[in-house]
Amino acid sequence: MLDIKLLRSNPDQVIENLLKRKVEPSLVKSFLEKDKAWRKDTEEADKLRNLRKQKSKTKPSSLEEIETLKKLSNDIKTLEEKTRLTEQELKDILLQIPNIPDSNVPHGQSDQDNKVVRTVGQEKAFDFEPRDHAALASNLDIVDFPTATKIAGARFALYKGTGALLERALINFMLDIHTREHNYLEVIPPFLVNTDSLEGTGQLPKFAEDLFVCEKDNLWLIPTAEVPLTNIHRNEIIPVEQLPLKYTAYTPCFRREAGSYGKDVKGLIRQHQFNKVELVKFTRPEDSEQGLELLTSDAEKILKLLNLPYRVVELCAGDLGFSAAKTYDLEVWFPSQNCYREISSCSNFRDFQARRAGIRFKRDRDAKSEFVHTLNGSGLAIGRTFAAILENYQTEKGHVEIPDILLEFTKGLKIIS
């Protein structure tokens, strides 16, 4: 949520920045119009309350005075109800306005304008035609897509045997690295969250159609562990000495993938249910820029240890997610597609989520509370890592070698054949 003071004091700057994201200024203009009406009605209600207070100091001695006080009370009640409704309208508008891009974010309208920051590792040259991960997984009988479709429908996967072992190995490997080497606190959160939690991180109301909802209980399946991890501190004041706070969690994630019909129908790239290890940080405002660099480095470490070629891409303003002020995507190499595909998105939200979720800190006991900055990134998406290993470690016979770093997690299994 944007700072109301900024919207009031410098709306032209807000509009200029939002236009970089291809966001029309109508929401800001609507907010300003309603905010002006709200302030006028609030001022009028205050005047009437003061007038009623003055007149109530002496007992009314006539029917006319009694009627005057009664009319004042009714007018005040009407204005209070009007301002209450306007406040809700203002909140609804604010929840629809995305974050402002950082000043150093590249200009651009689409992913074609994103900036490659660095490329790490050598793309493996095969002396045979590399198979795609879906074909490898099916031929090796480690992922059963038809049975998953029978059980649940399209865009689900059933891992089996060494496929399930590799998926579990990746989860444990990533959690061990992030907890032991990067000092994140591991959490197992609820996989169902309430509406307030999704509003706090920015998924609601804008992305409701992409979420799975249990309407009877007013609970939502999480699209990412970012939601429950960020909401650990919703409506709290964090002691400054505890910052930065760093959490990691493995969870299944659930997304309808609304609007993505026809994209990556085969394989593990775009599923309704997938596993992910998430990283979430809470920092002081002055530490969040460096915090994003460190978080991105933490996610990169996994790819380096797995010896998977990848690149770091800084998203342009027009390709940023709703809540993000700045984002680095990690993209891993897929030989069968001869291209890089996103495997992690690392973002600095600054105080955008903290304002929505009421997450603050105090620099000392007597200081005024301030909003923390929140950051998050995948560390990594498990299914896409699984797929990248299959493609990059495949042999001419269609077998898959296991990266050395994972052998302690695969009971010594070195090759899937």
ZIBELTA-V591966 format. One record per backbone hydrogen bond with DSSP energy under -1.0 kcal/mol. NH is the residue of the N-H (numbers start at 0). CO is the residue of the C=O. Records with the same first field share a line. If there is no record, write none. Layout:
NH: CO + CO
This chain:
6: 2
7: 3
8: 4
9: 5
13: 9
14: 10
15: 11
16: 12
17: 13
18: 14
20: 17
21: 18
22: 17
28: 24
29: 25
30: 26
31: 27
32: 28
33: 29
34: 30
35: 31
36: 32
37: 33
38: 34
39: 35
40: 36
41: 37
42: 38
43: 39
44: 40
45: 41
46: 42
47: 43
48: 44
49: 45
50: 46
51: 47
52: 48
53: 49
54: 50
55: 51
56: 53
65: 61
66: 62
67: 63
68: 64
69: 65
70: 66
71: 67
72: 68
73: 69
74: 70
75: 71
76: 72
77: 73
78: 74
79: 75
80: 76
81: 77
82: 78
83: 79
84: 80
85: 81
86: 82
87: 83
88: 84
89: 85
90: 86
91: 87
92: 88
93: 89
94: 90
95: 92
96: 93
98: 321
101: 324
104: 101
112: 109
113: 110
114: 313
116: 311
117: 311
119: 309
135: 131
136: 132
137: 133
138: 134
139: 135
141: 136
142: 136
143: 157
147: 143
148: 144
149: 145
150: 146
151: 147
152: 147
159: 141
162: 159
164: 160
165: 161
166: 162
167: 163
168: 164
169: 165
170: 166
171: 167
172: 168
173: 169
174: 170
175: 171
176: 172
177: 173
178: 174
179: 175
180: 176
181: 176
183: 177
184: 245
186: 247
192: 219
197: 193
198: 194
199: 195
200: 196
202: 197
203: 197
206: 202
207: 204
209: 206
210: 207
213: 218
216: 213
218: 213
219: 192
220: 211
221: 190
226: 223
228: 224
229: 225
230: 226
231: 228
232: 229
233: 230
234: 356
235: 232
237: 359
239: 361
241: 238
242: 239
244: 281
246: 279
247: 184
248: 277
250: 275
252: 273
253: 221
254: 271
255: 209
259: 256
262: 259
271: 154
273: 252
275: 250
276: 379
277: 248
278: 376
279: 246
280: 374
281: 244
282: 372
286: 283
287: 284
290: 286
291: 287
292: 288
293: 289
294: 290
295: 291
296: 292
297: 293
298: 294
299: 295
300: 296
303: 299
304: 300
305: 301
307: 302
309: 119
310: 330
311: 117
312: 328
313: 114
314: 326
316: 105
317: 107
318: 315
324: 347
325: 347
327: 345
328: 312
329: 343
330: 310
331: 340
332: 308
333: 338
337: 333
338: 333
340: 331
342: 329
343: 329
345: 327
346: 375
347: 325
348: 373
351: 348
354: 350
355: 351
356: 352
357: 353
358: 353
359: 235
360: 369
366: 363
369: 360
371: 358
372: 282
373: 349
374: 280
375: 346
376: 278
378: 276
380: 342
381: 274
384: 380
385: 381
386: 382
387: 383
388: 384
389: 385
390: 386
391: 387
392: 388
394: 398
397: 394
399: 415
400: 392
401: 413
405: 402
406: 403
408: 405
411: 406
412: 409
415: 399
